[in-house]
């Protein structure tokens, strides 16, 4: 008959559930976004973010050493994929640049329908006057990557004869981005009636105007 383990040698029971370590950064970022949105970046406290994430303050600091690091990580996690998608499409879509531009616009419209995505650039705009370094980070990590990808597709369209030679690439890029940003602002900030609920129709109308213009031609 096996000897019984003494209380000193008896192993404690294993917990039935344990949070996966790889899930913690995402949980922290979700909690940080909620706190930043509710209280503002400067007023939000790391201890409140930790509490919302179900972690200790020390555990949060293991992943993110500061609120600025949290905001940079939010930019990469929530908005960075838009720029990454633009870069991938710019590389893959040179054979049919107009189709690639439509695909990119539709993907962006779907993404911008999520208020949590738009919450990040709203935060950046709100703190950019006091923290210009975060504006620089957002510009280099998101805006410039997406802009250069769009410019490459428009240049490819000109090279293939799908876009007129006299079109200014930078102006065309702004004309592409502007309506999407306005719709996100109109929907999530000004609370107007949204066209993002029907992204396919929104993009078709945008491209109809962008490619054909407003002027009646004989």
C-alpha positions in Angstrom: 0.0 0.0 0.0 1.6 3.3 -1.1 2.5 5.7 1.7 0.4 8.8 2.0 2.0 12.1 1.2 2.5 14.4 4.2 1.0 17.9 4.0 4.4 19.3 3.3 5.1 17.1 0.3 1.5 17.0 -1.1 1.4 18.9 -4.4 -1.2 21.7 -4.6 -4.0 21.0 -7.1 -3.5 22.6 -10.5 -5.9 25.4 -11.4 -8.6 24.4 -13.7 -8.1 27.5 -15.9 -5.2 29.8 -16.5 -5.1 32.8 -18.8 -2.9 32.2 -21.8 0.2 34.4 -21.6 -0.1 35.2 -25.4 -3.6 36.6 -24.8 -2.5 39.1 -22.2 -1.1 41.9 -24.4 -4.4 41.9 -26.4 -6.4 42.1 -23.2 -4.3 44.9 -21.9 -4.6 46.8 -25.2 -8.4 46.5 -25.2 -8.5 47.7 -21.6 -6.2 50.6 -22.4 -8.3 51.7 -25.4 -11.4 51.6 -23.2 -9.7 53.7 -20.5 -8.1 56.2 -22.9 -11.5 56.6 -24.7 -13.4 57.1 -21.5 -11.0 59.2 -19.5 -8.6 60.7 -22.0 -5.0 59.7 -22.5 -3.5 61.9 -19.9 -6.1 61.2 -17.2 -6.0 57.4 -17.7 -4.0 55.5 -15.0 -2.0 52.3 -15.5 -3.6 50.8 -12.4 -7.1 51.3 -13.8 -6.0 49.7 -17.1 -4.5 46.8 -15.1 -7.7 46.3 -13.2 -9.8 46.4 -16.3 -7.5 43.7 -17.8 -7.7 41.6 -14.7 -4.0 41.9 -14.0 -1.7 43.5 -11.5 -0.1 46.9 -12.4 3.3 45.1 -12.3 2.1 42.6 -14.9 1.0 45.4 -17.2 4.4 47.0 -17.0 6.0 43.7 -18.0 4.4 44.1 -21.4 4.2 47.9 -21.7 6.5 50.2 -19.8 4.4 53.3 -20.2 1.2 54.7 -21.5 3.0 56.0 -24.5 4.1 52.4 -25.3 0.5 51.3 -24.9 -0.7 54.0 -27.4 2.0 53.0 -29.9 1.0 49.4 -29.5 -2.6 50.3 -30.1 -1.6 52.1 -33.3 0.2 49.0 -34.5 -2.6 46.6 -33.5 -5.7 48.5 -34.5 -4.7 50.8 -37.4 -1.4 49.3 -38.6 -3.1 46.4 -40.5 -4.7 49.0 -42.9 -1.3 50.2 -43.9 0.0 46.7 -44.1 -2.9 45.7 -46.4 -2.2 48.6 -48.6 1.5 47.6 -48.9 0.6 44.1 -49.8 -2.0 45.1 -52.4 0.4 47.6 -53.9 2.9 44.8 -54.4 0.4 42.2 -55.7 -1.9 44.5 -57.7 0.3 46.1 -60.2 -1.2 44.1 -63.1 -4.6 45.5 -62.3 -4.1 48.6 -60.2 -7.7 49.9 -60.4 -9.0 46.6 -59.1 -6.4 46.7 -56.3 -7.5 50.2 -55.4 -11.1 49.1 -55.2 -10.2 46.1 -53.0 -8.2 48.3 -50.7 -10.9 50.9 -50.4 -13.5 48.2 -49.6 -11.3 46.7 -47.0 -10.7 50.1 -45.5 -14.4 50.8 -45.4 -15.1 47.5 -43.6 -12.4 48.3 -41.1 -13.5 51.9 -40.5 -17.0 50.7 -39.6 -15.4 49.4 -36.3 -15.5 52.3 -33.8 -12.6 50.8 -31.9 -10.4 51.3 -35.0 -11.3 54.9 -35.4 -10.9 55.5 -31.6 -7.1 55.2 -32.1 -6.6 58.1 -34.6 -9.0 60.1 -32.6 -6.7 59.6 -29.6 -3.7 60.5 -31.6 -5.3 63.7 -32.9 -6.3 64.6 -29.3 -2.8 64.3 -27.9 -0.7 65.4 -30.9 -0.5 69.0 -29.7 1.1 68.0 -26.4 2.9 64.9 -27.6 4.1 65.6 -31.1 6.2 62.4 -31.0 3.1 60.3 -31.1 1.8 62.2 -34.2 5.2 61.5 -35.8 4.9 57.8 -34.9 1.4 57.6 -36.4 2.5 59.4 -39.5 5.5 57.2 -40.2 4.0 53.8 -39.1 0.6 54.2 -40.7 -0.1 57.2 -42.9 3.1 57.3 -44.9 3.1 53.6 -45.5 -0.5 53.7 -46.8 0.1 56.8 -48.8 3.2 55.4 -50.5 1.3 52.2 -51.4 -1.6 54.1 -52.9 0.8 56.4 -54.9 2.5 53.2 -56.2 -0.8 51.8 -57.4 -1.8 55.1 -59.1 1.6 55.3 -60.8 1.1 51.7 -62.0 -2.3 52.7 -63.3 -0.8 55.6 -65.3 1.9 53.3 -66.6 -0.8 50.9 -67.9 -2.9 53.7 -69.4 -5.8 53.1 -67.0 -5.2 56.5 -65.4 -4.5 59.7 -67.4 -0.9 60.9 -67.6 -1.7 64.4 -66.4 -3.2 63.2 -63.1 -1.2 64.4 -60.1 -0.5 61.3 -58.0 -0.4 63.0 -54.7 -3.7 64.8 -55.4 -5.3 61.6 -56.5 -4.1 59.9 -53.3 -5.8 62.5 -51.2 -9.0 62.2 -53.2 -8.9 58.5 -52.5 -8.3 58.8 -48.8 -10.5 61.9 -48.0 -14.0 60.4 -48.5 -13.2 57.4 -46.3 -11.8 59.6 -43.5 -14.8 61.9 -43.7 -17.2 58.9 -43.5 -15.4 57.6 -40.5 -15.6 61.0 -38.8 -19.2 61.5 -39.8 -20.1 58.1 -38.4 -18.1 57.8 -35.2 -17.6 61.4 -34.1 -20.5 63.5 -35.5 -22.9 60.5 -35.3 -24.4 61.1 -38.7 -26.3 58.6 -40.7 -23.6 56.2 -41.9 -22.7 54.8 -45.3 -20.3 52.4 -43.8 -23.2 50.0 -43.2 -23.1 49.4 -47.0 -19.4 49.6 -47.8 -19.8 48.1 -51.3 -22.2 50.9 -52.3 -20.1 53.5 -50.7 -17.0 52.5 -52.6 -18.8 52.1 -55.9 -20.1 55.7 -55.6 -16.7 56.9 -54.6 -15.0 55.3 -57.6 -17.7 56.5 -59.9 -17.0 60.1 -58.9 -13.2 59.6 -58.6 -12.8 58.0 -62.0 -15.5 59.8 -64.0 -15.7 63.1 -62.2 -18.8 65.4 -61.7 -18.8 67.3 -64.9 -21.2 66.4 -67.6 -19.4 65.7 -70.9 -20.9 65.9 -74.4 
